[in-house]
Amino acid sequence: MVKVVVATQLGILVFVLWACFIEADYMKYKDPKVGVENRVKDLLSRMSLDEKIGQMVQIERKVASPDVMKTYFIGSLLSGGGSVPAPKASPEAWVNMVNEFQKGALSTRLGIPMIYGIDAVHGHNNVYNTTIFPHNVGLGVTRDPELLKRIGAATALEVRATGIPYSFAPCIAVCRDPRWGRCYESYSEDHKIVQMLTEIIPGLQGDIPANYPKGYPYVAGKKNVAGCAKHFVGDGGTQNGINENNTVISLDELLDIHMPAYLDAIDKGVATVMVSYSSWNDVKMHANRDLVTGYLKEKLKFQGFVISDWEGIDRITSPPHANYFHSIQASVNAGIDMIMIPMNYKEFIDNLKFEVTNGLVSMSRIDDAVTRILRVKFIMGLFETPMADLSLTNVIGSKEHRELAREAVRKSLVLLKNGKSDNEPLLPLPKKAGKILVAGSHADNLGYQCGGWTIEWQGVSGNDLTTGTTILNAVKNTVDPTTQVTSYENPDPNFVKSGGFSYAIVVVGELPYAETFGDSNNLTITEPGLSTIKNVCESVKCVVVVISGRPVVVQPYLPTIEALVAAWLPGSEGQGVADVLFGDYGFTGKLARTWFKSVDQLPMNVGDSHYDPLFPFGFGLTTKSTKGY
């Protein structure tokens, strides 16, 4: 009897030890069957403070290595504008680079994958040979949500083809002053158009399923990317259009003008939200707990993660980084979950750890941040498929995507003037003519027509940056073979007068810029553009095509211009401009921004009491299409 009892007890002990071993070996967070929230809770319970802080860190690829990823438990990497593995790097080079960093992240104790982000704001614009779509200022003209959804889906494929699962897009700013250097990143001065075009989000991320929980982030699969609604909130309303400045308006105005698109973005499952550099009534958004936590997270029930902008927390103080200890405390306590540091990560990690251990930042705040970050990673399937492959590389700059961009160009053009009178339209231009002139600094410059945020942060000049079709080449592709096309960047008036040209196409505008470098108080066409207009249009019938990120001063030159087209920043597919100039498709675009007479009128938006535009919001002449939509 004693032997039986002992044997039974021994058996129970062995079973208990075996069960404990099995339990220890089973990590719930690695099991996709248990549900996202259970996985998050299990993983969070296993994490040390160092591992949690690491998840909140996003650093630039230039300061990263597999060893850095492993040592500091880094949760995210990014490529800033122009940050590439090599000039004109192939998709394979991008995938290999991302995977090497990912191996470092996976080699940590818990094997938490990192998430790599990039500014794919008009196509996958940092990468060579991709499709560069029109900037948002042009897409707003289309008022076509379905088009935006298709652009989002195409962009997601090209981003994923390089091994990257996260795009810092879309920008849902409502630009209220074209003097702002980021106005081309905004769809419109009217929040209703911006709201409508948040349809790019299900393009990027995939359509949320029926009855999906409100505010819960969503990414459909390996052909989609996590999106990022930015910049929360009021970035387009700063005084005098000064970048990163102060938006001075009431709460009602903030909620009525700048907030509505965030509600749409959250309803569509946007995975992340980026905070604005700007202030609202003198409170820096990166330190605004009432709006980031109180409104975005608690009132709107946003359950994805909130990310800072590049060195955004540094700029809480003036000068930036003057009191980094305070900036870390203020931003994390405001509700920012992931910090785009992006360089001095050791300083951030050491300071935040000190603040947590000394009660300046609560562990519950850290846990909230990490919960949100892990939630997005689990939803995306990063734990199941952390490594990228080469299966999508053929979609980069594909014919299908370029045709889509070309369609977007056609629909984004706005015809502002057509002929000396309604009875004498210049457009559409005849394809068959003896001799035509194509002039202007922007006629044969792919970099200029793509604008900022293309290959480099500030954009570049010339035709070697990537592949595409300049407007000059588009014209040559379109006209009758018997038509002689002469190109001259800034021709002498005598040359024009004696040239015997049937008509001229003059393509001029702004040089590329991004962010603060684009802030402008004069909004003029860059010289020699104005000289070219004068030299050409005073001697021959001309259509002027303006390449710009916003309305610019044109009123003084209108009398000499026979036809005027706003082409915005059309991107790589200049053929779309020729499609409409020559009548294969009709002009359909309507201004999504007010075109002012003089900069002295600014800011001036539709509905203002002093509204007296050169071309009003919603204006756009039309022409007949010979075969189009």
Secondary structure as GFF3:
##gff-version 3
##sequence-region A 1 629
A	DSSP	alpha_helix	2	25	.	.	.	ID=ss1
A	DSSP	three_ten_helix	28	30	.	.	.	ID=ss2
A	DSSP	three_ten_helix	32	34	.	.	.	ID=ss3
A	DSSP	alpha_helix	36	46	.	.	.	ID=ss4
A	DSSP	alpha_helix	49	55	.	.	.	ID=ss5
A	DSSP	beta_strand	57	60	.	.	.	ID=ss6
A	DSSP	three_ten_helix	61	63	.	.	.	ID=ss7
A	DSSP	alpha_helix	66	72	.	.	.	ID=ss8
A	DSSP	beta_strand	76	79	.	.	.	ID=ss9
A	DSSP	alpha_helix	91	106	.	.	.	ID=ss10
A	DSSP	beta_strand	115	118	.	.	.	ID=ss11
A	DSSP	alpha_helix	136	142	.	.	.	ID=ss12
A	DSSP	alpha_helix	145	161	.	.	.	ID=ss13
A	DSSP	beta_strand	166	167	.	.	.	ID=ss14
A	DSSP	three_ten_helix	183	185	.	.	.	ID=ss15
A	DSSP	alpha_helix	191	196	.	.	.	ID=ss16
A	DSSP	three_ten_helix	197	199	.	.	.	ID=ss17
A	DSSP	alpha_helix	200	205	.	.	.	ID=ss18
A	DSSP	beta_strand	228	232	.	.	.	ID=ss19
A	DSSP	three_ten_helix	235	237	.	.	.	ID=ss20
A	DSSP	three_ten_helix	239	241	.	.	.	ID=ss21
A	DSSP	beta_strand	246	247	.	.	.	ID=ss22
A	DSSP	alpha_helix	251	253	.	.	.	ID=ss23
A	DSSP	pi_helix	254	258	.	.	.	ID=ss24
A	DSSP	alpha_helix	260	267	.	.	.	ID=ss25
A	DSSP	beta_strand	272	275	.	.	.	ID=ss26
A	DSSP	beta_strand	279	280	.	.	.	ID=ss27
A	DSSP	beta_strand	283	284	.	.	.	ID=ss28
A	DSSP	three_ten_helix	285	287	.	.	.	ID=ss29
A	DSSP	alpha_helix	289	289	.	.	.	ID=ss30
A	DSSP	pi_helix	290	299	.	.	.	ID=ss31
A	DSSP	beta_strand	305	307	.	.	.	ID=ss32
A	DSSP	three_ten_helix	314	316	.	.	.	ID=ss33
A	DSSP	alpha_helix	324	334	.	.	.	ID=ss34
A	DSSP	beta_strand	339	340	.	.	.	ID=ss35
A	DSSP	alpha_helix	345	357	.	.	.	ID=ss36
A	DSSP	alpha_helix	363	380	.	.	.	ID=ss37
A	DSSP	three_ten_helix	393	395	.	.	.	ID=ss38
A	DSSP	alpha_helix	399	412	.	.	.	ID=ss39
A	DSSP	beta_strand	414	418	.	.	.	ID=ss40
A	DSSP	beta_strand	435	439	.	.	.	ID=ss41
A	DSSP	alpha_helix	446	450	.	.	.	ID=ss42
A	DSSP	alpha_helix	471	478	.	.	.	ID=ss43
A	DSSP	beta_strand	484	488	.	.	.	ID=ss44
A	DSSP	alpha_helix	493	497	.	.	.	ID=ss45
A	DSSP	beta_strand	503	509	.	.	.	ID=ss46
A	DSSP	three_ten_helix	515	518	.	.	.	ID=ss47
A	DSSP	alpha_helix	529	537	.	.	.	ID=ss48
A	DSSP	beta_strand	542	547	.	.	.	ID=ss49
A	DSSP	three_ten_helix	555	560	.	.	.	ID=ss50
A	DSSP	beta_strand	563	568	.	.	.	ID=ss51
A	DSSP	alpha_helix	575	581	.	.	.	ID=ss52
A	DSSP	three_ten_helix	599	601	.	.	.	ID=ss53
###
